[in-house]
Amino acid sequence: MADEIFVSPKKHGRIMVLLSGRGSNFMKIHDAVRDGEVDAEIALVFSNKEDAPGLRIARERGLETLFLNAKLYPDKEEYDREIIREAGKRGVDLICLAGYMKVLTPLFCAAFKNRIMNIHPALLPSFPGLHVQQKAIDWGVRFSGCTVHFVAAEIDMGPIILQAAVPVLRDDTEETLSARILLEEHKIYPEAVRLYFEGKIEVQDRRVLIRE
Ligand code: GRF
């Protein structure tokens, strides 16, 4: 059977950001949108944490925000269904996970196939999971970096869209390496979103080709 090919839509996009923490990647995406570098708008900033700093920043920036308490839902599927409904109401084209600390259910991943991106602070498929900057140091790798990828049901394993590498230095601590990687995250995440709505991202099976 021929590989399934997906091409991202060339359009003015509507983005929903999901975050749980400080929201620096969200801010960079929003800056790029606001400055006209990305042909899109942020339709909703969602969090599973009522007190997420990123949610407060979104409010200060005049964006619509939403917090839903997962404890009020019978299970993870029902919670994700509610988020999907909220996305649907706003005609969301792309979901950007930006430090969202909840694992999406397979139901969510399937409903938004090729329409959910995540940023991960390592060069996938090396170092999936958490505390990956410390793991890179512990393994003695000479290079680490970050990856923007599509989200599939298997954690941190969807098709890779963009990557940036940084050196791991002898004296690095988790903090110094994380800071060096974060600078690159802030470049490649808005770039990936820009390419998406320029219709330049093609997914063939698990491989992404950037159309020039
Ligand atoms: C980043 O390191 C990102 O790679 C990871 O979570 C962190 C989020 O940081 N997925 P921020 O909230 O965007 O500042």
Boltz pocket constraint, residues with backbone or C-beta under 6 A from the ligand:
constraints:
  - pocket:
      binder: B
      contacts: [[A, 19], [A, 21], [A, 22], [A, 23], [A, 24], [A, 25], [A, 26], [A, 54], [A, 97], [A, 98], [A, 99], [A, 100], [A, 119], [A, 120], [A, 121], [A, 182], [A, 185]]
      max_distance: 6.0
